[in-house]
């Protein structure tokens, strides 16, 4: 699906997504990554949702996100509940959704100026 770019100059915005890829500002990515409004962390080293640990999100600490949107691919899959608890203790919200919903939600929140990160398992 192709998304329409809005007037949010300088922000990383999802411009499309499909089976096995996302597009950010019209650039296609086919590997796991984390997207923030002003930064992209490529080649996020995650094997799958079941293996996620707090350590997988350490690279985000310096960006101080208020919420992380976890995109789990074409199907919604939840990580271990202990991960959710640990993120709450760190003061970071973790919302889990399929990748398409993650892209749409991220675009809205980043356009509102929120400190959001989209962590995508492609």
N, C-alpha and C positions, 0 to 999 in steps of 0.2 A: 504494500500500500504506500502511496505517496502522500506525504503531509505537506501542507502549504506553509512556507516560511512566513513568519510575521515580522514586523518591524522591531526586532530586538537585536540591534546591531551589537556585535562584539560577544554575544552569548552563543554557547554551543547549544544548538537546537536540533532535535531529531527531524529530519526532512523525509524520512521513509523507513520502511522496515518490511521484511518478508522472511520466508523460510531460510534460515541460516545467515542472515545479515541484518544490519541496521545501517542507516545513512545519517550522518551528522553533518549539517551544513553542506549537503550534497556529496559528501565523501563517504564511500562505502567501507564498512568494517565487517569482517567475517570471523572475528575471534572475540573471546571474552574481554570485556573492558569495563572501565568505570568512567562515567561522564559527569562532569561538574560544569556549572555555567561558564567557567573561565579556564577549564583544564580538562584534558583527557588522559587517563592512565590506560595505556594500551597493554595488551597481553597479560591481563589479570590472570594470575596463576591459580585457577580453580578447576577442579575436575568435575564437580557436580554439586548439586544442592545438598545432598546427604553428607558430604565431606566438609561443609563450611564450618569454620571456627572464627572466633573473634580475631585471631591473627590475620585472617584474610582481609580484614577491614582496617588494619593498622596503617596502611598507606593513606588513609583518609583523615587521620587524627589531626594533622596540621591544617587541614581545610575547615575543620570544625563544622561539619554538616549538622543541621538540626534533624534531618531525616534522610534515610537511605531507602531508595526504592529498589528492591531486588527483583529483577526480571528473570524468571526461571525458564525461559524458552516458550515453546508453543503451548505447553501445559502448565498449569499452576501446581507447584510442588513446594511444600513447606519444609524449611530446615528444622533441625533439632530444636525443640522448645528451649533448651538450655542456652542456645545462641540468642534467642529473643530476650530471655531474661538478662543475659550478660550485656546486651546492647542497651537495655533499659537502665541498667545500673550505671552505664557510661553516659547516660543522658542523651542517647541518640535513638530516635525512632527508627524502626525497621518495618517497612511495609512490603509484603510479598504479593506479587502479581505476575501474570504472564508478561512476556516481553512487549507485546503490543500495548497493553494497558500501561506498562511502565513508561514507554515512550510518550504516550499522550499525557499522562499525569506529570511527568517530568517537565514537559514543555509548558504546561500551565503554571506549575510551581516556580520554575525558573523565571518565567515572564513576570511573575508577581514579585520577584526579587528575593525569594526564599533561598536559604542555604541548603540546597538539595543535591543529592548525588544519586545517579542511576547506576547500579551495579548489575551488569548484564551477563548472563550465562547464555551464550549463543548456541 
